[in-house]
Amino acid sequence: MKRIQKGPVRGISFKLQEEERERKDQYVPDVSALAANADAPLEVDNETKDLLKSLGFDDLNVNVVNVSANAPRERKTRFVPGSGRA
């Protein structure tokens, strides 16, 4: 079943794969993330705070944090003997 969670698997019926996906989609946690952190504020960015306010959830205890964009690091080329590149 773990392979089905990752994506389509050859040799297993399409119906079984669809049932597994539907089961995952219908998952409801036992404790809501909002209820679990009732005493601690949720960390959100400004855009999410505005979204919550527009949806009528402005009474939630939220902590606005700055978002730092993670730029991909520049990869160094590797030297592979015999590859023909210098």
mmCIF file as gemmi writes it, N, C-alpha and C atoms, coordinates in Angstrom:
data_model
loop_
_atom_site.group_PDB
_atom_site.id
_atom_site.type_symbol
_atom_site.label_atom_id
_atom_site.label_alt_id
_atom_site.label_comp_id
_atom_site.label_asym_id
_atom_site.label_entity_id
_atom_site.label_seq_id
_atom_site.pdbx_PDB_ins_code
_atom_site.Cartn_x
_atom_site.Cartn_y
_atom_site.Cartn_z
_atom_site.occupancy
_atom_site.B_iso_or_equiv
_atom_site.pdbx_formal_charge
_atom_site.auth_seq_id
_atom_site.auth_asym_id
_atom_site.pdbx_PDB_model_num
ATOM 1 N N . MET Axp A 1 ? 0.81 -1.203 0 1 0 ? 1 A 1
ATOM 2 C CA . MET Axp A 1 ? 0 0 0 1 0 ? 1 A 1
ATOM 3 C C . MET Axp A 1 ? 0.853 1.268 0 1 0 ? 1 A 1
ATOM 4 N N . LYS Axp A 2 ? 2.083 1.191 0.548 1 0 ? 2 A 1
ATOM 5 C CA . LYS Axp A 2 ? 2.929 2.382 0.575 1 0 ? 2 A 1
ATOM 6 C C . LYS Axp A 2 ? 3.282 2.834 -0.835 1 0 ? 2 A 1
ATOM 7 N N . ARG Axp A 3 ? 3.489 1.886 -1.745 1 0 ? 3 A 1
ATOM 8 C CA . ARG Axp A 3 ? 3.799 2.266 -3.124 1 0 ? 3 A 1
ATOM 9 C C . ARG Axp A 3 ? 2.621 2.95 -3.781 1 0 ? 3 A 1
ATOM 10 N N . ILE Axp A 4 ? 1.402 2.537 -3.442 1 0 ? 4 A 1
ATOM 11 C CA . ILE Axp A 4 ? 0.205 3.152 -4.024 1 0 ? 4 A 1
ATOM 12 C C . ILE Axp A 4 ? 0.092 4.602 -3.574 1 0 ? 4 A 1
ATOM 13 N N . GLN Axp A 5 ? 0.526 4.904 -2.355 1 0 ? 5 A 1
ATOM 14 C CA . GLN Axp A 5 ? 0.448 6.268 -1.841 1 0 ? 5 A 1
ATOM 15 C C . GLN Axp A 5 ? 1.302 7.218 -2.666 1 0 ? 5 A 1
ATOM 16 N N . LYS Axp A 6 ? 2.425 6.731 -3.195 1 0 ? 6 A 1
ATOM 17 C CA . LYS Axp A 6 ? 3.331 7.593 -3.952 1 0 ? 6 A 1
ATOM 18 C C . LYS Axp A 6 ? 2.818 7.902 -5.346 1 0 ? 6 A 1
ATOM 19 N N . GLY Axp A 7 ? 2.091 6.993 -5.947 1 0 ? 7 A 1
ATOM 20 C CA . GLY Axp A 7 ? 1.592 7.215 -7.299 1 0 ? 7 A 1
ATOM 21 C C . GLY Axp A 7 ? 1.139 5.914 -7.92 1 0 ? 7 A 1
ATOM 22 N N . PRO Axp A 8 ? 0.832 5.954 -9.224 1 0 ? 8 A 1
ATOM 23 C CA . PRO Axp A 8 ? 0.35 4.75 -9.904 1 0 ? 8 A 1
ATOM 24 C C . PRO Axp A 8 ? 1.378 3.617 -9.854 1 0 ? 8 A 1
ATOM 25 N N . VAL Axp A 9 ? 0.879 2.407 -9.714 1 0 ? 9 A 1
ATOM 26 C CA . VAL Axp A 9 ? 1.735 1.227 -9.646 1 0 ? 9 A 1
ATOM 27 C C . VAL Axp A 9 ? 1.288 0.258 -10.728 1 0 ? 9 A 1
ATOM 28 N N . ARG Axp A 10 ? 2.232 -0.243 -11.495 1 0 ? 10 A 1
ATOM 29 C CA . ARG Axp A 10 ? 1.891 -1.203 -12.548 1 0 ? 10 A 1
ATOM 30 C C . ARG Axp A 10 ? 1.469 -2.518 -11.93 1 0 ? 10 A 1
ATOM 31 N N . GLY Axp A 11 ? 0.468 -3.144 -12.526 1 0 ? 11 A 1
ATOM 32 C CA . GLY Axp A 11 ? 0.034 -4.456 -12.076 1 0 ? 11 A 1
ATOM 33 C C . GLY Axp A 11 ? -1.023 -4.433 -10.988 1 0 ? 11 A 1
ATOM 34 N N . ILE Axp A 12 ? -1.406 -3.272 -10.511 1 0 ? 12 A 1
ATOM 35 C CA . ILE Axp A 12 ? -2.453 -3.164 -9.491 1 0 ? 12 A 1
ATOM 36 C C . ILE Axp A 12 ? -3.629 -2.454 -10.132 1 0 ? 12 A 1
ATOM 37 N N . SER Axp A 13 ? -4.812 -2.92 -9.832 1 0 ? 13 A 1
ATOM 38 C CA . SER Axp A 13 ? -5.994 -2.386 -10.497 1 0 ? 13 A 1
ATOM 39 C C . SER Axp A 13 ? -6.163 -0.894 -10.246 1 0 ? 13 A 1
ATOM 40 N N . PHE Axp A 14 ? -6.658 -0.23 -11.261 1 0 ? 14 A 1
ATOM 41 C CA . PHE Axp A 14 ? -6.909 1.205 -11.179 1 0 ? 14 A 1
ATOM 42 C C . PHE Axp A 14 ? -7.925 1.503 -10.084 1 0 ? 14 A 1
ATOM 43 N N . LYS Axp A 15 ? -8.896 0.614 -9.93 1 0 ? 15 A 1
ATOM 44 C CA . LYS Axp A 15 ? -9.936 0.805 -8.915 1 0 ? 15 A 1
ATOM 45 C C . LYS Axp A 15 ? -9.327 0.816 -7.513 1 0 ? 15 A 1
ATOM 46 N N . LEU Axp A 16 ? -8.399 -0.091 -7.233 1 0 ? 16 A 1
ATOM 47 C CA . LEU Axp A 16 ? -7.753 -0.147 -5.928 1 0 ? 16 A 1
ATOM 48 C C . LEU Axp A 16 ? -6.944 1.119 -5.665 1 0 ? 16 A 1
ATOM 49 N N . GLN Axp A 17 ? -6.261 1.614 -6.696 1 0 ? 17 A 1
ATOM 50 C CA . GLN Axp A 17 ? -5.484 2.845 -6.542 1 0 ? 17 A 1
ATOM 51 C C . GLN Axp A 17 ? -6.395 4.032 -6.26 1 0 ? 17 A 1
ATOM 52 N N . GLU Axp A 18 ? -7.526 4.104 -6.95 1 0 ? 18 A 1
ATOM 53 C CA . GLU Axp A 18 ? -8.477 5.195 -6.73 1 0 ? 18 A 1
ATOM 54 C C . GLU Axp A 18 ? -9.065 5.139 -5.324 1 0 ? 18 A 1
ATOM 55 N N . GLU Axp A 19 ? -9.378 3.932 -4.846 1 0 ? 19 A 1
ATOM 56 C CA . GLU Axp A 19 ? -9.919 3.792 -3.495 1 0 ? 19 A 1
ATOM 57 C C . GLU Axp A 19 ? -8.909 4.255 -2.456 1 0 ? 19 A 1
ATOM 58 N N . GLU Axp A 20 ? -7.646 3.939 -2.67 1 0 ? 20 A 1
ATOM 59 C CA . GLU Axp A 20 ? -6.598 4.367 -1.735 1 0 ? 20 A 1
ATOM 60 C C . GLU Axp A 20 ? -6.47 5.884 -1.723 1 0 ? 20 A 1
ATOM 61 N N . ARG Axp A 21 ? -6.515 6.517 -2.894 1 0 ? 21 A 1
ATOM 62 C CA . ARG Axp A 21 ? -6.44 7.983 -2.959 1 0 ? 21 A 1
ATOM 63 C C . ARG Axp A 21 ? -7.641 8.63 -2.282 1 0 ? 21 A 1
ATOM 64 N N . GLU Axp A 22 ? -8.828 8.084 -2.511 1 0 ? 22 A 1
ATOM 65 C CA . GLU Axp A 22 ? -10.034 8.624 -1.879 1 0 ? 22 A 1
ATOM 66 C C . GLU Axp A 22 ? -9.963 8.491 -0.364 1 0 ? 22 A 1
ATOM 67 N N . ARG Axp A 23 ? -9.423 7.381 0.119 1 0 ? 23 A 1
ATOM 68 C CA . ARG Axp A 23 ? -9.283 7.184 1.556 1 0 ? 23 A 1
ATOM 69 C C . ARG Axp A 23 ? -8.371 8.252 2.147 1 0 ? 23 A 1
ATOM 70 N N . LYS Axp A 24 ? -7.282 8.568 1.45 1 0 ? 24 A 1
ATOM 71 C CA . LYS Axp A 24 ? -6.372 9.613 1.929 1 0 ? 24 A 1
ATOM 72 C C . LYS Axp A 24 ? -7.03 10.981 1.877 1 0 ? 24 A 1
ATOM 73 N N . ASP Axp A 25 ? -7.834 11.241 0.838 1 0 ? 25 A 1
ATOM 74 C CA . ASP Axp A 25 ? -8.497 12.54 0.703 1 0 ? 25 A 1
ATOM 75 C C . ASP Axp A 25 ? -9.541 12.765 1.782 1 0 ? 25 A 1
ATOM 76 N N . GLN Axp A 26 ? -10.16 11.696 2.263 1 0 ? 26 A 1
ATOM 77 C CA . GLN Axp A 26 ? -11.216 11.805 3.261 1 0 ? 26 A 1
ATOM 78 C C . GLN Axp A 26 ? -10.689 11.831 4.692 1 0 ? 26 A 1
ATOM 79 N N . TYR Axp A 27 ? -9.374 11.859 4.871 1 0 ? 27 A 1
ATOM 80 C CA . TYR Axp A 27 ? -8.775 11.829 6.211 1 0 ? 27 A 1
ATOM 81 C C . TYR Axp A 27 ? -9.126 13.09 6.993 1 0 ? 27 A 1
ATOM 82 N N . VAL Axp A 28 ? -9.581 12.897 8.224 1 0 ? 28 A 1
ATOM 83 C CA . VAL Axp A 28 ? -9.873 14.002 9.134 1 0 ? 28 A 1
ATOM 84 C C . VAL Axp A 28 ? -9.077 13.733 10.407 1 0 ? 28 A 1
ATOM 85 N N . PRO Axp A 29 ? -8.211 14.654 10.824 1 0 ? 29 A 1
ATOM 86 C CA . PRO Axp A 29 ? -7.412 14.408 12.029 1 0 ? 29 A 1
ATOM 87 C C . PRO Axp A 29 ? -8.289 14.348 13.277 1 0 ? 29 A 1
ATOM 88 N N . ASP Axp A 30 ? -7.817 13.617 14.283 1 0 ? 30 A 1
ATOM 89 C CA . ASP Axp A 30 ? -8.562 13.505 15.539 1 0 ? 30 A 1
ATOM 90 C C . ASP Axp A 30 ? -8.664 14.85 16.249 1 0 ? 30 A 1
ATOM 91 N N . VAL Axp A 31 ? -7.556 15.604 16.236 1 0 ? 31 A 1
ATOM 92 C CA . VAL Axp A 31 ? -7.522 16.915 16.886 1 0 ? 31 A 1
ATOM 93 C C . VAL Axp A 31 ? -7.138 17.947 15.839 1 0 ? 31 A 1
ATOM 94 N N . SER Axp A 32 ? -7.923 18.993 15.732 1 0 ? 32 A 1
ATOM 95 C CA . SER Axp A 32 ? -7.647 20.053 14.773 1 0 ? 32 A 1
ATOM 96 C C . SER Axp A 32 ? -6.351 20.772 15.135 1 0 ? 32 A 1
ATOM 97 N N . ALA Axp A 33 ? -5.619 21.236 14.136 1 0 ? 33 A 1
ATOM 98 C CA . ALA Axp A 33 ? -4.398 22.003 14.388 1 0 ? 33 A 1
ATOM 99 C C . ALA Axp A 33 ? -4.72 23.294 15.12 1 0 ? 33 A 1
ATOM 100 N N . LEU Axp A 34 ? -5.894 23.843 14.873 1 0 ? 34 A 1
ATOM 101 C CA . LEU Axp A 34 ? -6.297 25.066 15.565 1 0 ? 34 A 1
ATOM 102 C C . LEU Axp A 34 ? -6.613 24.786 17.028 1 0 ? 34 A 1
ATOM 103 N N . ALA Axp A 35 ? -7.234 23.656 17.319 1 0 ? 35 A 1
ATOM 104 C CA . ALA Axp A 35 ? -7.569 23.312 18.7 1 0 ? 35 A 1
ATOM 105 C C . ALA Axp A 35 ? -6.336 22.863 19.475 1 0 ? 35 A 1
ATOM 106 N N . ALA Axp A 36 ? -5.406 22.195 18.793 1 0 ? 36 A 1
ATOM 107 C CA . ALA Axp A 36 ? -4.203 21.708 19.468 1 0 ? 36 A 1
ATOM 108 C C . ALA Axp A 36 ? -3.325 22.862 19.926 1 0 ? 36 A 1
ATOM 109 N N . ASN Axp A 37 ? -3.323 23.952 19.182 1 0 ? 37 A 1
ATOM 110 C CA . ASN Axp A 37 ? -2.489 25.104 19.518 1 0 ? 37 A 1
ATOM 111 C C . ASN Axp A 37 ? -3.325 26.255 20.048 1 0 ? 37 A 1
ATOM 112 N N . ALA Axp A 38 ? -4.332 25.96 20.83 1 0 ? 38 A 1
ATOM 113 C CA . ALA Axp A 38 ? -5.224 27.009 21.319 1 0 ? 38 A 1
ATOM 114 C C . ALA Axp A 38 ? -4.481 28.014 22.189 1 0 ? 38 A 1
ATOM 115 N N . ASP Axp A 39 ? -3.508 27.542 22.968 1 0 ? 39 A 1
ATOM 116 C CA . ASP Axp A 39 ? -2.775 28.455 23.839 1 0 ? 39 A 1
ATOM 117 C C . ASP Axp A 39 ? -1.565 29.072 23.143 1 0 ? 39 A 1
ATOM 118 N N . ALA Axp A 40 ? -0.993 28.388 22.175 1 0 ? 40 A 1
ATOM 119 C CA . ALA Axp A 40 ? 0.162 28.912 21.443 1 0 ? 40 A 1
ATOM 120 C C . ALA Axp A 40 ? -0.309 29.491 20.114 1 0 ? 40 A 1
ATOM 121 N N . PRO Axp A 41 ? 0.216 30.651 19.725 1 0 ? 41 A 1
ATOM 122 C CA . PRO Axp A 41 ? -0.216 31.249 18.454 1 0 ? 41 A 1
ATOM 123 C C . PRO Axp A 41 ? 0.322 30.477 17.251 1 0 ? 41 A 1
ATOM 124 N N . LEU Axp A 42 ? -0.441 30.495 16.173 1 0 ? 42 A 1
ATOM 125 C CA . LEU Axp A 42 ? 0.006 29.912 14.91 1 0 ? 42 A 1
ATOM 126 C C . LEU Axp A 42 ? 0.947 30.89 14.233 1 0 ? 42 A 1
ATOM 127 N N . GLU Axp A 43 ? 1.989 30.389 13.598 1 0 ? 43 A 1
ATOM 128 C CA . GLU Axp A 43 ? 2.916 31.253 12.874 1 0 ? 43 A 1
ATOM 129 C C . GLU Axp A 43 ? 2.488 31.305 11.415 1 0 ? 43 A 1
ATOM 130 N N . VAL Axp A 44 ? 2.133 32.511 10.957 1 0 ? 44 A 1
ATOM 131 C CA . VAL Axp A 44 ? 1.685 32.712 9.583 1 0 ? 44 A 1
ATOM 132 C C . VAL Axp A 44 ? 2.365 33.946 9.016 1 0 ? 44 A 1
ATOM 133 N N . ASP Axp A 45 ? 2.317 34.087 7.683 1 0 ? 45 A 1
ATOM 134 C CA . ASP Axp A 45 ? 2.841 35.295 7.056 1 0 ? 45 A 1
ATOM 135 C C . ASP Axp A 45 ? 1.709 36.309 6.898 1 0 ? 45 A 1
ATOM 136 N N . ASN Axp A 46 ? 2.047 37.509 6.429 1 0 ? 46 A 1
ATOM 137 C CA . ASN Axp A 46 ? 1.055 38.577 6.291 1 0 ? 46 A 1
ATOM 138 C C . ASN Axp A 46 ? -0.075 38.193 5.344 1 0 ? 46 A 1
ATOM 139 N N . GLU Axp A 47 ? 0.264 37.542 4.251 1 0 ? 47 A 1
ATOM 140 C CA . GLU Axp A 47 ? -0.746 37.16 3.261 1 0 ? 47 A 1
ATOM 141 C C . GLU Axp A 47 ? -1.755 36.177 3.855 1 0 ? 47 A 1
ATOM 142 N N . THR Axp A 48 ? -1.263 35.218 4.634 1 0 ? 48 A 1
ATOM 143 C CA . THR Axp A 48 ? -2.152 34.248 5.265 1 0 ? 48 A 1
ATOM 144 C C . THR Axp A 48 ? -3.02 34.914 6.322 1 0 ? 48 A 1
ATOM 145 N N . LYS Axp A 49 ? -2.451 35.87 7.047 1 0 ? 49 A 1
ATOM 146 C CA . LYS Axp A 49 ? -3.237 36.588 8.053 1 0 ? 49 A 1
ATOM 147 C C . LYS Axp A 49 ? -4.382 37.351 7.382 1 0 ? 49 A 1
ATOM 148 N N . ASP Axp A 50 ? -4.095 37.989 6.244 1 0 ? 50 A 1
ATOM 149 C CA . ASP Axp A 50 ? -5.144 38.697 5.504 1 0 ? 50 A 1
ATOM 150 C C . ASP Axp A 50 ? -6.219 37.731 5.008 1 0 ? 50 A 1
ATOM 151 N N . LEU Axp A 51 ? -5.793 36.55 4.562 1 0 ? 51 A 1
ATOM 152 C CA . LEU Axp A 51 ? -6.744 35.538 4.104 1 0 ? 51 A 1
ATOM 153 C C . LEU Axp A 51 ? -7.648 35.098 5.249 1 0 ? 51 A 1
ATOM 154 N N . LEU Axp A 52 ? -7.062 34.829 6.41 1 0 ? 52 A 1
ATOM 155 C CA . LEU Axp A 52 ? -7.859 34.429 7.57 1 0 ? 52 A 1
ATOM 156 C C . LEU Axp A 52 ? -8.852 35.516 7.957 1 0 ? 52 A 1
ATOM 157 N N . LYS Axp A 53 ? -8.407 36.77 7.878 1 0 ? 53 A 1
ATOM 158 C CA . LYS Axp A 53 ? -9.288 37.889 8.219 1 0 ? 53 A 1
ATOM 159 C C . LYS Axp A 53 ? -10.461 37.962 7.24 1 0 ? 53 A 1
ATOM 160 N N . SER Axp A 54 ? -10.185 37.766 5.939 1 0 ? 54 A 1
ATOM 161 C CA . SER Axp A 54 ? -11.251 37.838 4.938 1 0 ? 54 A 1
ATOM 162 C C . SER Axp A 54 ? -12.242 36.681 5.077 1 0 ? 54 A 1
ATOM 163 N N . LEU Axp A 55 ? -11.791 35.558 5.641 1 0 ? 55 A 1
ATOM 164 C CA . LEU Axp A 55 ? -12.666 34.408 5.847 1 0 ? 55 A 1
ATOM 165 C C . LEU Axp A 55 ? -13.411 34.468 7.18 1 0 ? 55 A 1
ATOM 166 N N . GLY Axp A 56 ? -13.134 35.508 7.967 1 0 ? 56 A 1
ATOM 167 C CA . GLY Axp A 56 ? -13.831 35.665 9.238 1 0 ? 56 A 1
ATOM 168 C C . GLY Axp A 56 ? -13.146 34.998 10.416 1 0 ? 56 A 1
ATOM 169 N N . PHE Axp A 57 ? -11.876 34.657 10.257 1 0 ? 57 A 1
ATOM 170 C CA . PHE Axp A 57 ? -11.125 34.024 11.337 1 0 ? 57 A 1
ATOM 171 C C . PHE Axp A 57 ? -10.147 35.002 11.985 1 0 ? 57 A 1
ATOM 172 N N . ASP Axp A 58 ? -10.511 36.279 12.062 1 0 ? 58 A 1
ATOM 173 C CA . ASP Axp A 58 ? -9.592 37.259 12.63 1 0 ? 58 A 1
ATOM 174 C C . ASP Axp A 58 ? -9.492 37.143 14.143 1 0 ? 58 A 1
ATOM 175 N N . ASP Axp A 59 ? -10.3 36.303 14.786 1 0 ? 59 A 1
ATOM 176 C CA . ASP Axp A 59 ? -10.197 36.118 16.229 1 0 ? 59 A 1
ATOM 177 C C . ASP Axp A 59 ? -9.173 35.04 16.607 1 0 ? 59 A 1
ATOM 178 N N . LEU Axp A 60 ? -8.562 34.382 15.604 1 0 ? 60 A 1
ATOM 179 C CA . LEU Axp A 60 ? -7.543 33.374 15.885 1 0 ? 60 A 1
ATOM 180 C C . LEU Axp A 60 ? -6.273 34.032 16.404 1 0 ? 60 A 1
ATOM 181 N N . ASN Axp A 61 ? -5.595 33.328 17.307 1 0 ? 61 A 1
ATOM 182 C CA . ASN Axp A 61 ? -4.344 33.81 17.866 1 0 ? 61 A 1
ATOM 183 C C . ASN Axp A 61 ? -3.213 33.454 16.894 1 0 ? 61 A 1
ATOM 184 N N . VAL Axp A 62 ? -2.743 34.449 16.13 1 0 ? 62 A 1
ATOM 185 C CA . VAL Axp A 62 ? -1.688 34.206 15.144 1 0 ? 62 A 1
ATOM 186 C C . VAL Axp A 62 ? -0.488 35.093 15.422 1 0 ? 62 A 1
ATOM 187 N N . ASN Axp A 63 ? 0.668 34.604 15.043 1 0 ? 63 A 1
ATOM 188 C CA . ASN Axp A 63 ? 1.917 35.336 15.163 1 0 ? 63 A 1
ATOM 189 C C . ASN Axp A 63 ? 2.459 35.528 13.751 1 0 ? 63 A 1
ATOM 190 N N . VAL Axp A 64 ? 2.6 36.781 13.309 1 0 ? 64 A 1
ATOM 191 C CA . VAL Axp A 64 ? 3.07 37.06 11.953 1 0 ? 64 A 1
ATOM 192 C C . VAL Axp A 64 ? 4.59 36.965 11.93 1 0 ? 64 A 1
ATOM 193 N N . VAL Axp A 65 ? 5.112 36.152 11.018 1 0 ? 65 A 1
ATOM 194 C CA . VAL Axp A 65 ? 6.552 35.982 10.858 1 0 ? 65 A 1
ATOM 195 C C . VAL Axp A 65 ? 6.945 36.398 9.45 1 0 ? 65 A 1
ATOM 196 N N . ASN Axp A 66 ? 8.185 36.799 9.295 1 0 ? 66 A 1
ATOM 197 C CA . ASN Axp A 66 ? 8.697 37.178 7.978 1 0 ? 66 A 1
ATOM 198 C C . ASN Axp A 66 ? 9.025 35.922 7.185 1 0 ? 66 A 1
ATOM 199 N N . VAL Axp A 67 ? 8.716 35.965 5.914 1 0 ? 67 A 1
ATOM 200 C CA . VAL Axp A 67 ? 9.002 34.844 5.031 1 0 ? 67 A 1
ATOM 201 C C . VAL Axp A 67 ? 10.343 35.099 4.367 1 0 ? 67 A 1
ATOM 202 N N . SER Axp A 68 ? 11.218 34.117 4.469 1 0 ? 68 A 1
ATOM 203 C CA . SER Axp A 68 ? 12.509 34.242 3.8 1 0 ? 68 A 1
ATOM 204 C C . SER Axp A 68 ? 12.51 33.301 2.61 1 0 ? 68 A 1
ATOM 205 N N . ALA Axp A 69 ? 12.686 33.866 1.446 1 0 ? 69 A 1
ATOM 206 C CA . ALA Axp A 69 ? 12.699 33.055 0.228 1 0 ? 69 A 1
ATOM 207 C C . ALA Axp A 69 ? 14.001 32.27 0.181 1 0 ? 69 A 1
ATOM 208 N N . ASN Axp A 70 ? 13.877 30.985 0.017 1 0 ? 70 A 1
ATOM 209 C CA . ASN Axp A 70 ? 15.053 30.13 -0.069 1 0 ? 70 A 1
ATOM 210 C C . ASN Axp A 70 ? 15.49 30.039 -1.519 1 0 ? 70 A 1
ATOM 211 N N . ALA Axp A 71 ? 16.556 30.746 -1.844 1 0 ? 71 A 1
ATOM 212 C CA . ALA Axp A 71 ? 17.093 30.68 -3.195 1 0 ? 71 A 1
ATOM 213 C C . ALA Axp A 71 ? 17.923 29.41 -3.321 1 0 ? 71 A 1
ATOM 214 N N . PRO Axp A 72 ? 17.822 28.724 -4.437 1 0 ? 72 A 1
ATOM 215 C CA . PRO Axp A 72 ? 18.622 27.508 -4.594 1 0 ? 72 A 1
ATOM 216 C C . PRO Axp A 72 ? 20.106 27.842 -4.633 1 0 ? 72 A 1
ATOM 217 N N . ARG Axp A 73 ? 20.87 26.987 -3.962 1 0 ? 73 A 1
ATOM 218 C CA . ARG Axp A 73 ? 22.315 27.2 -3.947 1 0 ? 73 A 1
ATOM 219 C C . ARG Axp A 73 ? 22.892 26.865 -5.321 1 0 ? 73 A 1
ATOM 220 N N . GLU Axp A 74 ? 23.955 27.549 -5.666 1 0 ? 74 A 1
ATOM 221 C CA . GLU Axp A 74 ? 24.621 27.26 -6.93 1 0 ? 74 A 1
ATOM 222 C C . GLU Axp A 74 ? 25.434 25.988 -6.762 1 0 ? 74 A 1
ATOM 223 N N . ARG Axp A 75 ? 25.209 25.043 -7.654 1 0 ? 75 A 1
ATOM 224 C CA . ARG Axp A 75 ? 25.901 23.767 -7.553 1 0 ? 75 A 1
ATOM 225 C C . ARG Axp A 75 ? 27.265 23.852 -8.206 1 0 ? 75 A 1
ATOM 226 N N . LYS Axp A 76 ? 28.244 23.272 -7.537 1 0 ? 76 A 1
ATOM 227 C CA . LYS Axp A 76 ? 29.581 23.183 -8.112 1 0 ? 76 A 1
ATOM 228 C C . LYS Axp A 76 ? 29.622 21.96 -9.02 1 0 ? 76 A 1
ATOM 229 N N . THR Axp A 77 ? 30.363 22.072 -10.1 1 0 ? 77 A 1
ATOM 230 C CA . THR Axp A 77 ? 30.492 20.93 -10.994 1 0 ? 77 A 1
ATOM 231 C C . THR Axp A 77 ? 31.485 19.94 -10.401 1 0 ? 77 A 1
ATOM 232 N N . ARG Axp A 78 ? 31.221 18.677 -10.636 1 0 ? 78 A 1
ATOM 233 C CA . ARG Axp A 78 ? 32.103 17.633 -10.124 1 0 ? 78 A 1
ATOM 234 C C . ARG Axp A 78 ? 33.095 17.231 -11.204 1 0 ? 78 A 1
ATOM 235 N N . PHE Axp A 79 ? 34.276 16.844 -10.779 1 0 ? 79 A 1
ATOM 236 C CA . PHE Axp A 79 ? 35.253 16.299 -11.705 1 0 ? 79 A 1
ATOM 237 C C . PHE Axp A 79 ? 35.082 14.789 -11.728 1 0 ? 79 A 1
ATOM 238 N N . VAL Axp A 80 ? 34.729 14.268 -12.899 1 0 ? 80 A 1
ATOM 239 C CA . VAL Axp A 80 ? 34.573 12.83 -13.068 1 0 ? 80 A 1
ATOM 240 C C . VAL Axp A 80 ? 35.643 12.375 -14.044 1 0 ? 80 A 1
ATOM 241 N N . PRO Axp A 81 ? 36.611 11.588 -13.565 1 0 ? 81 A 1
ATOM 242 C CA . PRO Axp A 81 ? 37.681 11.137 -14.458 1 0 ? 81 A 1
ATOM 243 C C . PRO Axp A 81 ? 37.12 10.334 -15.629 1 0 ? 81 A 1
ATOM 244 N N . GLY Axp A 82 ? 37.582 10.659 -16.826 1 0 ? 82 A 1
ATOM 245 C CA . GLY Axp A 82 ? 37.166 9.935 -18.013 1 0 ? 82 A 1
ATOM 246 C C . GLY Axp A 82 ? 35.897 10.459 -18.649 1 0 ? 82 A 1
ATOM 247 N N . SER Axp A 83 ? 35.332 11.532 -18.117 1 0 ? 83 A 1
ATOM 248 C CA . SER Axp A 83 ? 34.084 12.037 -18.679 1 0 ? 83 A 1
ATOM 249 C C . SER Axp A 83 ? 34.319 12.911 -19.905 1 0 ? 83 A 1
ATOM 250 N N . GLY Axp A 84 ? 35.557 13.339 -20.116 1 0 ? 84 A 1
ATOM 251 C CA . GLY Axp A 84 ? 35.85 14.165 -21.277 1 0 ? 84 A 1
ATOM 252 C C . GLY Axp A 84 ? 35.714 15.649 -21.001 1 0 ? 84 A 1
ATOM 253 N N . ARG Axp A 85 ? 35.242 16.009 -19.844 1 0 ? 85 A 1
ATOM 254 C CA . ARG Axp A 85 ? 35.128 17.428 -19.485 1 0 ? 85 A 1
ATOM 255 C C . ARG Axp A 85 ? 36.284 17.817 -18.582 1 0 ? 85 A 1
ATOM 256 N N . ALA Axp A 86 ? 36.678 19.043 -18.694 1 0 ? 86 A 1
ATOM 257 C CA . ALA Axp A 86 ? 37.776 19.493 -17.834 1 0 ? 86 A 1
ATOM 258 C C . ALA Axp A 86 ? 37.28 20.463 -16.803 1 0 ? 86 A 1
